[in-house]
Amino acid sequence: MSSKGGPIDYDADFVYDYHTLRVGGLVFAGVVVFLSVLLLAGNKIFNCGKSKPRPVQEE
């Protein structure tokens, strides 16, 4: 531990908070999967009840 006025040791080992890193990664992965499913199925969901326009046949 360094005191307030003591020198800062930049070569000290960095300790990861693995729980927060894991939870953050899972949340990020979940958001990416959700957005990709929404993107792939979105057009079918939004056009579910709409009828497709029929082409006009000219004689």
C-alpha positions in Angstrom: 0.0 0.0 0.0 1.3 3.4 -0.8 0.6 6.5 1.3 -0.9 9.7 0.0 2.4 11.3 -0.7 4.4 8.2 -1.5 5.6 7.2 -5.0 3.3 5.3 -7.2 4.6 1.9 -8.4 3.5 1.5 -12.0 5.1 -1.9 -12.3 2.9 -3.4 -9.5 0.7 -6.4 -10.5 -2.7 -5.5 -11.7 -5.5 -7.6 -10.0 -8.5 -8.3 -12.2 -12.0 -8.3 -10.7 -13.0 -11.6 -12.5 -16.6 -11.6 -11.3 -17.3 -8.1 -12.7 -15.4 -9.0 -15.9 -17.4 -12.2 -16.3 -20.7 -10.5 -15.7 -19.9 -7.7 -18.0 -18.9 -10.1 -20.7 -22.1 -12.1 -20.4 -24.2 -9.0 -20.5 -22.4 -7.8 -23.6 -22.8 -11.2 -25.3 -26.5 -11.3 -24.4 -27.1 -7.9 -25.9 -25.2 -8.8 -29.1 -27.2 -12.1 -29.4 -30.5 -10.3 -28.7 -29.8 -7.6 -31.3 -28.7 -10.1 -33.9 -31.9 -12.1 -33.5 -33.9 -8.9 -33.6 -32.1 -7.9 -36.8 -32.6 -11.2 -38.5 -36.2 -11.8 -37.5 -37.3 -8.1 -37.4 -38.5 -7.8 -40.9 -40.8 -10.9 -40.5 -42.1 -9.6 -37.1 -42.9 -6.1 -38.3 -44.6 -7.3 -41.5 -46.5 -10.2 -39.8 -50.1 -8.8 -40.2 -49.6 -6.8 -43.4 -50.5 -8.2 -46.8 -48.0 -8.0 -49.6 -48.9 -5.6 -52.5 -49.9 -7.5 -55.6 -48.4 -6.4 -58.9 -50.8 -4.7 -61.3 -51.4 -6.8 -64.4 -51.8 -4.8 -67.6 -53.6 -6.3 -70.6 
